């Protein structure tokens, strides 16, 4: 099962049509996820990592919508009397309000959010919410659903799960709420769990508990995890593969070891240099920071989106050409002009200049 | 801190009211209890012991980190020091420029005014800590106006100077906060806190809300300003890797109490309190090689409710070294085990705890 493709994003574009103009939140994102792997999507705020995740489930907030591209989900289905059936559905083509996408949400793909207090209902008990999710997708009786809910709560490490079924969210601590949220997301054995900053609001010791739990559950339930985070420490701990995003585009993709020890894109390199690592101070090393800030979404720079802050900026190239994805060995992708055939690209710009 | 324990730090003498000779600010047995009221008569039924006996001292020119999980009372401690709250008990001894020692804890509003100039605060959220209706010149210049230190052209020059110091263009003086990004707003907050030439600046999660790349800029800025203006920082934070980078010494809090206080290097290499050990092991390291090597100590359960803390050592129900009798019954005092290393644990000397081997990871 492992190694098979589970999800493919192809040139995904999600845009927000506001009164002040169009925000290209996700601007041509392509990557692939394998069954059973943990993929971390990392980037600073405004880089489009959350919108990418929400696009997959078609839950982008108004006035945003998926305008282009494909989200191919390889679904395995157990049909009565037959063996497993593999089908490929394009989630991007589905109507956000259709039955088809609702059938995927919470069942094949489920999602957990940063702040469980705002994503769980405050006026329903934990039990009711989990039972609802189960009964929506599986043909079981109320009693069976309740038994399963108790089992799930026990599995995610909530003490006295039977009693907690009747608890409201405000009666639980932050860590417990996130556990309840995870229990709910697991209720229908999803093949993909999308976790959008699941531990950002939690303390470090609670974060450690939740990350451990997610790792255990991933193996137990045989699911893949897409982890959206800004914390490179969490990435290093959890990821098999990493996608680095900047301003709605994928800057670099690769396995976790190459991203951390052999980063290719100047943005990834700068990002890694700007986090405090233990022992840095003892060696008298000052933190490198990336100059400037993330550009205004209404006013995206042309060419490579990172060129305004890049130390390796090549005038006449980076601000003119949008870098194509360049393959650097197996499963490794970089979008930076430093690595392509620069001469060819330079010729290309020369020509465009001449034409003008 | 009792005199007996001080014998371990050579060359340090105590003033008559117990202040160390090397401290700029010393907090002694600080307590801040908030009443819980219930019923028609709003009777006090219990207290939230947000800060319950904190002892620490800050040396001039250093950066002292104050770390702990949410609800441990680190922010309340900071607010008590700037006297935004009136502490329930305890002393906040402060050494003035003329070497005179004053206690800020019982001081009245009128007397505090002067000290509010010397002790300033930088807040976490640059979005809610700046008044959206004030242009930059008023935001940064307000403390000077209120204290009648500058006005007119002089005020404007001073604001321009401060803006330049924090890396912003003085031309932006007439703009309102909404025109700035999070990092720039945090710079404005820093400029405002520097307006009165403070001696001690309390940074309450000053970089927690910022993106990685901007965070590095602000951390470097804080270091530069410390050099230039001879500032002393109390750096309240929950992110241990940031604390390790910027702080000279670190104080660890757990449920309203200080559990460990020592130099940054020693805390990370050889922690003496089991809670510190667990906290250090929980920090995700930004290096995948570390993954295989590390055995994480996962703490059971949640942080106790500060209104009903456990008996004895507050950490004993979650501690893997708890002996079940002494730990459960007797509250450990903060004591100096080796010179400069303060721990509140009965068994500190007997335990050999795991730190983070800095040399292993340094790239």
Interface residues (C-beta under 8 A of the other chain):
Chain A: X44 X45 X173 X174 X175 X176 X203 X204 X205 X206 X207 X208 X209 X211 X212 X230 X231 X232 X233 X234 X235 X236 X237 X239 X256 X257 X260 X261 X270 X271 X272 X274 X275 X276 X277 X278 X279 X280 X281 X282 X283 X286 X287 X288 X289 X290 X291 X293 X294
Chain B: X69 X70 X181 X183 X184 X211 X212 X213 X214 X215 X216 X217 X219 X220 X223 X238 X240 X241 X242 X244 X245 X246 X264 X265 X268 X278 X279 X281 X282 X283 X284 X285 X286 X287 X288 X289 X290 X291 X296 X298 X299 X302 X303 X356 X358 X359 X361 X362 X363
